[in-house]
Amino acid sequence: MSKIGNYSSPLKEQEAIVVSGHGIDVVRAYLPSNYSAMQWREGLVLIYGNDSHGWTMKGYVLPRLASGNIIARELV
């Protein structure tokens, strides 16, 4: 179960890491509202959130990032 703030979700939180060196502001501009990003380590951005209403990590987030030449890999 995922816990974000005071809200608990029964859905598994999805995570990915940006490996192409783009900044957090650029990455956030590509994300739907059910996903967020945070600076993880220098040069790496962590993307996290829950799939909702077709806005999925594999079906939307990763392809959308790729459209802007932002390479991200899903963490498993």
C-alpha positions as CSV (number, residue, x, y, z in Angstrom):
1,M,0.0,0.0,0.0
2,S,1.2,3.4,-0.9
3,K,1.0,6.3,1.6
4,I,1.3,9.9,0.3
5,G,0.9,12.5,3.1
6,N,-2.1,11.5,5.2
7,Y,-3.7,9.7,2.2
8,S,-3.2,5.9,1.9
9,S,-3.9,4.3,-1.5
10,P,-4.4,0.6,-2.0
11,L,-2.6,0.9,-5.4
12,K,1.0,0.1,-5.9
13,E,3.0,3.2,-6.4
14,Q,5.0,3.2,-9.7
15,E,8.5,4.6,-9.8
16,A,11.0,5.5,-12.5
17,I,14.3,7.3,-12.6
18,V,15.4,9.8,-15.3
19,V,18.8,8.9,-16.6
20,S,19.3,11.5,-19.3
21,G,20.4,14.4,-17.1
22,H,17.4,16.7,-17.5
23,G,16.5,19.0,-14.6
24,I,13.5,18.4,-12.4
25,D,11.5,21.4,-13.8
26,V,11.8,20.0,-17.3
27,V,10.7,16.5,-16.2
28,R,7.7,17.9,-14.1
29,A,6.4,19.7,-17.2
30,Y,5.8,16.3,-18.9
31,L,4.0,14.6,-16.0
32,P,0.2,14.2,-15.5
33,S,-1.2,15.3,-12.1
34,N,-1.1,11.7,-10.7
35,Y,2.7,11.6,-10.9
36,S,5.3,13.8,-9.2
37,A,9.1,14.2,-9.4
38,M,11.8,14.9,-6.9
39,Q,15.6,15.4,-7.1
40,W,17.0,12.1,-6.0
41,R,20.8,12.4,-6.5
42,E,22.8,14.9,-8.4
43,G,21.8,14.5,-12.1
44,L,19.0,12.0,-11.3
45,V,15.3,12.7,-10.9
46,L,12.9,10.2,-9.3
47,I,9.3,10.0,-10.7
48,Y,6.6,8.5,-8.6
49,G,2.9,8.1,-8.5
50,N,-0.1,5.9,-9.1
51,D,-1.6,4.8,-12.5
52,S,-5.1,6.4,-12.9
53,H,-7.6,6.6,-15.7
54,G,-5.2,5.7,-18.4
55,W,-2.4,7.9,-17.2
56,T,0.0,5.0,-16.6
57,M,3.8,4.8,-16.1
58,K,4.3,2.4,-19.1
59,G,1.6,3.6,-21.4
60,Y,1.8,7.4,-20.9
61,V,4.6,8.7,-18.6
62,L,7.6,7.0,-20.1
63,P,6.5,7.5,-23.8
64,R,5.7,11.1,-23.1
65,L,9.1,11.7,-21.5
66,A,10.7,10.0,-24.5
67,S,9.0,12.4,-26.9
68,G,11.1,15.1,-25.3
69,N,14.3,13.0,-25.5
70,I,14.1,12.4,-21.7
71,I,15.2,8.9,-21.0
72,A,13.7,7.3,-18.0
73,R,13.7,3.7,-16.7
74,E,11.1,2.1,-14.6
75,L,12.3,0.9,-11.2
76,V,11.0,-2.6,-10.2
